[in-house]
Amino acid sequence: MSTVIDWDVLHAQAKHIMTMAYAPYSHYPVGVAALVDDGRIVAGCNVENASYGMTLCAECGMVSDLISSGGGKLIAVVCVDSAGAFLSPCGRCRQLIFEHGGPHCLLMTPAGALPMSDILPWAFGPDHLS
């Protein structure tokens, strides 16, 4: 199955959800949107907490949206900062994306769209538990 990725739509969704972020401590709102293999778009924003370790990253919100709206596989992901610039997720968030998108899921980076196999080489995933 060939899926057309409208990066402009994903970018717009990520920028929109970023405006919903709760970031009173870092003042660094983040938004993320992804295309799912069934055509849906899922999204999330960061939600900070006074107990910093309890802060939820945007990618956690996106994965929650993915699962609560029916599951599926992530095909393409866009993560943005408050200016709408593309962000490269941290290692923990790369693992979340890999878990739900696999090695071929595309992540838009400042250098262009790259597969997760390039973003997180030698990733540990569900296949390792078989």
C-alpha positions, 0 to 999 in steps of 0.5 A: 500500500502506497500512502501519500504524505501531506507534510504541510497538513502534518506541519499545520496540525503540529503547529496547532496542537503546540498552541494547546501545550501546557508549558508554564515552567520551561516556556517551551511548548512542543506539538507533534502530529502523525499520519496513521496507516489508516489515514487518520492524523493523531497529535499531542502536545507537552503537558508539564508538571511542577514535579518535573519527572511527571511531565508528559512529552508531546510524543506521549500525548500523540501515542495516547491519541493513537491508541485511544482512537483505534491504534494503528501504525505511525507512517509519518511524524512532524514535531515542532517548537513554538516557532513551528520549526521542526524538532528532533525528538529526544531518545525516549521519544524516538523510542516511542515513535519507533515502537508505534511506527517501526523502522520505516516510519518517517520523521521530518527533521531539520535535514528533511524526512528520514526513516526511524532506522536512521534516527534510532539505529539499532533500536530495540523493538517489539520484534526483540521480544518474540 
